[in-house]
Amino acid sequence: MSLIVLSNLVPLLGILFWGWDTFVLLCLYCLETAAIGFWTIARVATMSRDPGSVAGRSIAGTLALAGFFTVHAGLFMTVHMLFIYTLFAGPWAGRIHDARDFISLIVIGKDLWIPLLALFVGQGAIFINDAVNRFVFAKAPLTGADTGAIMGGFYKRIVIMHLAIMGGAFIAQAIGTAAPLIVLVLLKVTIEIRFQIKARSIKA
């Protein structure tokens, strides 16, 4: 849990020392959700089992499940990013014209790749740990109910993050100082901890 808190406090460095503004911070959080979504879908697709079934889902069923959640969650994330761009891009709108500009100016230029890489590796480690527990140590497999809870939690994350963080971003933009952005980071850390506690309860 302490590692989660520390990794989520990295944006404070971006605000205080790397010149991150509201738009950059929101882009980071949107991309973080996408990274978490990747590993969440991978976990459901490779580790879920139907209740009472020894073999679990067929390969076709697994691929269909993963494909559905990928498309569905992808639409949510796309709309979220469009909201962020429309409402908070400001001067960035004149500089970002396509995905290449976004990656060059925001992801690389503002060093978002550093916390994103750390998050991606961390989530991957959790995925591998779960896989080892279930396939090597024969821990009880996930059921269909667990699958629903995992994906339901991910969608809940999108909605709560969208409402809470976007609301905080409006305040930060209106005030125009770094203080509300710092509060926004702390709010996000609080939400993240709650999601991790919920995720652990599902694993247990």
Buried (B, 14 or more C-beta within 10 A) or exposed (E): EEEBEEBBBBBBEBBEEBEBBBBBBBBBBBBBBBBBBBBBBBBBBBBBBBEEEEEBBEEEEBEEBBEEBBEEBEEBBEEBBEBBBEBBBEEBEEEBEEEEEBBEBBBEBBBBBBBBEBBBEBBBEBBEEBBEBBEEEEEEBBBBEBBEBBBEBBBEBBEEBBEBBBEBBBEBBEEEEBEBBBEBBBBBBEBBBEBBEBBEEBEE
